Amino acid sequence: MTTTGRQLVSTLTADGKLVLELQEKDFPAPAGNQVLVKMEAAPINPSDLILMTTGVDLDNAEYSPGKVVANVAPPMVAAQAGRHGKPQTVGNEGAGTVIAAGAGEMAQALVGQRVACVPGNAYSEYALADAMMCIPLGEHSCEQGASSFVNPMTALGFVETAKREGNEAIIHAAAASNLGQMLNRICQEDGLGLVNIVRKDSQAELLKGQGASHVVNSSDKDFEQQLVQAIAETQAFLGFDPIGGGTTTDSCLRSMERVAAAKLTEYSRYGSDQPKKMYIYGRLDLSPTILTPSYGFGWTVTGWLLMPFLASCDMPTLIGMRQRVVSGLTTTFASSYKAKVGLEEMLTRDAMMDYAQMATGEKYLVTPNA
Amino acid sequence: MTTTGRQLVSTLTADGKLVLELQEKDFPAPAGNQVLVKMEAAPINPSDLILMTTGVDLDNAEYSPGKVVANVAPPMVAAQAGRHGKPQTVGNEGAGTVIAAGAGEMAQALVGQRVACVPGNAYSEYALADAMMCIPLGEHSCEQGASSFVNPMTALGFVETAKREGNEAIIHAAAASNLGQMLNRICQEDGLGLVNIVRKDSQAELLKGQGASHVVNSSDKDFEQQLVQAIAETQAFLGFDPIGGGTTTDSCLRSMERVAAAKLTEYSRYGSDQPKKMYIYGRLDLSPTILTPSYGFGWTVTGWLLMPFLASCDMPTLIGMRQRVVSGLTTTFASSYKAKVGLEEMLTRDAMMDYAQMATGEKYLVTPNA
């Protein structure tokens, strides 16, 4: 028995047209340990927007009900050559109700339950998911469980990465985001130092109100002095930057070096031997990353992605992280949303122009069956 | 008994004046396993120029015999705050004749011999060196032995680094340098793939004449296509860039990703999972490093320095590298020089304006006692 419903599909053509469209699709009956989830809530994360708005001329797009056609900037078209003409489903994660299950024991146990899942097509009325990857939500609502994978596991992943590399403090940029607020709570729980970089006073207040000890504002004239002081106090020589473009990572490395150089008793032309590392885990700013020659040679800038990180963890670590998320779903790992939109509404000009900005703390939630 | 001689000293003041000056100095009698070397030959390497010409206004400097006073660009002054007012000796490495030795057995065994050494004040009539760090040159001349540490150990270090990280091929930029030519010979001896990036046809011809299989010219219009093809043929996903500033590292990472993406059967919005790594080991270009968002998140850019690398090696590896250098001093590890200059001559306007350019294959040799 198949179930029919609409799902969002994104197609980029070789000549630079992006088509976002709700398509009717037949979902087959789940087999083995698969479950069929009626999707109730799915967040729009920056990683989802890569397939929807990155480099897309939303201003001059054609909007019709359930369909958007837009031009994409040529460099982005070229950079995504592997995607040309291949329809992609959208929506990494979400939550919903299991309405059918394969014969497998794990799948059967979930029938009728609300679950969080990571189907890759969460902007859809229905999604097939692996029962092993589902988190039963118990008494929690689908809205409460919708963001229980990407942000929580990423925030825990930062902490795990820092500890693994022997650091007792980290820097986080764009720190007032949902993810940043989670990280702030986790670091307080774990006694890990955290230097939060924000760009507005209101964001600084928000984080301080949530117990953050070190918040620096990149819009302040003395930003780098603030940063140097916070690094000196926390000894944070490792950071995570979701902005990517511009000078955020550069400022962090330079400030780390100033703190390290202040401890040198003898001058070294090559800079200090304190290792300094920045992970770029997003590209909120698509302009180039700028690295100035001002922190010697003891530095590393590298990418960070959730899936390769998870693949690097052993099973007990993974289970521990997951367990922690489940038990803190409405506390440590709670997310908030600016707006809820249905499948058609998420493709309107107003909605797209708004969530495409990825403004801090203004995340959208898609409710496919509302 | 002390020995008196002139040595070059570099002093940067907090208000941005650089003073390079030959100063009379008393060298004490060597003790223990120290030897006193009468310096005959010392190369001017890019790492030496950090203390002599980087950011220095050579055009408007005051040149007098044995002394140069020049203004330094404010950002470079600020970046070297740890050095303000602290006189630095110059010249990492060189070769000369041991004229006195401490009572230690190793030191005594070197009396009267020509040795290569790494004293840190090689632009000097005399230098104290640790006997354990000296390489006896046997029948080789001091000119032949002058560059037996920095370039040979760096080139071998690249190969060791690549092998340690599981790579069978590497990319090298500014590949026609003395160091690049050495690396070309080592890679051929070891059967390691090497993609040489040069910027002139004459440099390409030079390397091809020395047996290089893959040479790409960054001045060619189809530079990146050439680079992509060379990477595809060698599988070089790790590279070494002495230029630092500008887009060389970016071109390498983007080309690596194109080769990796061509193998993907399914599109990934995050790029391929092929790790791509570039080491920046110099700053021939002091402009910022530019990293465009065009190769996903599976990349790393990091510094490479000889001393931390050597510190990471175990003793058998170090001894093996050193032994290889000694036995290949006039073949694999041979260096050539554009000009020889005495201590006073190295501080003339003509000489400084020339070697400050660090033009490929135009290295200077200082002959302090000629």
Chai-1 contact restraints between the chains, C-beta under 6 A:
chainA,res_idxA,chainB,res_idxB,connection_type,confidence,min_distance_angstrom,max_distance_angstrom,comment,restraint_id
A,I50,B,R269,contact,1.0,0.0,6.0,A-B,restraint_1
A,L51,B,R269,contact,1.0,0.0,6.0,A-B,restraint_2
A,A79,B,S294,contact,1.0,0.0,6.0,A-B,restraint_3
A,G82,B,A261,contact,1.0,0.0,6.0,A-B,restraint_4
A,G82,B,L264,contact,1.0,0.0,6.0,A-B,restraint_5
A,G82,B,Y267,contact,1.0,0.0,6.0,A-B,restraint_6
A,R83,B,Y267,contact,1.0,0.0,6.0,A-B,restraint_7
A,K86,B,Y267,contact,1.0,0.0,6.0,A-B,restraint_8
A,A261,B,G82,contact,1.0,0.0,6.0,A-B,restraint_9
A,L264,B,G82,contact,1.0,0.0,6.0,A-B,restraint_10
A,Y267,B,G82,contact,1.0,0.0,6.0,A-B,restraint_11
A,Y267,B,R83,contact,1.0,0.0,6.0,A-B,restraint_12
A,Y267,B,K86,contact,1.0,0.0,6.0,A-B,restraint_13
A,R269,B,I50,contact,1.0,0.0,6.0,A-B,restraint_14
A,R269,B,L51,contact,1.0,0.0,6.0,A-B,restraint_15
A,Y270,B,L305,contact,1.0,0.0,6.0,A-B,restraint_16
A,R283,B,P293,contact,1.0,0.0,6.0,A-B,restraint_17
A,L286,B,P293,contact,1.0,0.0,6.0,A-B,restraint_18
A,P288,B,I290,contact,1.0,0.0,6.0,A-B,restraint_19
A,P288,B,L291,contact,1.0,0.0,6.0,A-B,restraint_20
A,P288,B,T292,contact,1.0,0.0,6.0,A-B,restraint_21
A,T289,B,L291,contact,1.0,0.0,6.0,A-B,restraint_22
A,I290,B,P288,contact,1.0,0.0,6.0,A-B,restraint_23
A,L291,B,P288,contact,1.0,0.0,6.0,A-B,restraint_24
A,L291,B,T289,contact,1.0,0.0,6.0,A-B,restraint_25
A,T292,B,P288,contact,1.0,0.0,6.0,A-B,restraint_26
A,P293,B,R283,contact,1.0,0.0,6.0,A-B,restraint_27
A,P293,B,L286,contact,1.0,0.0,6.0,A-B,restraint_28
A,S294,B,A79,contact,1.0,0.0,6.0,A-B,restraint_29
A,F297,B,G303,contact,1.0,0.0,6.0,A-B,restraint_30
A,F297,B,L305,contact,1.0,0.0,6.0,A-B,restraint_31
A,G298,B,G303,contact,1.0,0.0,6.0,A-B,restraint_32
A,W299,B,G303,contact,1.0,0.0,6.0,A-B,restraint_33
A,T300,B,T302,contact,1.0,0.0,6.0,A-B,restraint_34
A,V301,B,V301,contact,1.0,0.0,6.0,A-B,restraint_35
A,T302,B,T300,contact,1.0,0.0,6.0,A-B,restraint_36
A,G303,B,F297,contact,1.0,0.0,6.0,A-B,restraint_37
A,G303,B,G298,contact,1.0,0.0,6.0,A-B,restraint_38
A,G303,B,W299,contact,1.0,0.0,6.0,A-B,restraint_39
A,L305,B,Y270,contact,1.0,0.0,6.0,A-B,restraint_40
A,L305,B,F297,contact,1.0,0.0,6.0,A-B,restraint_41
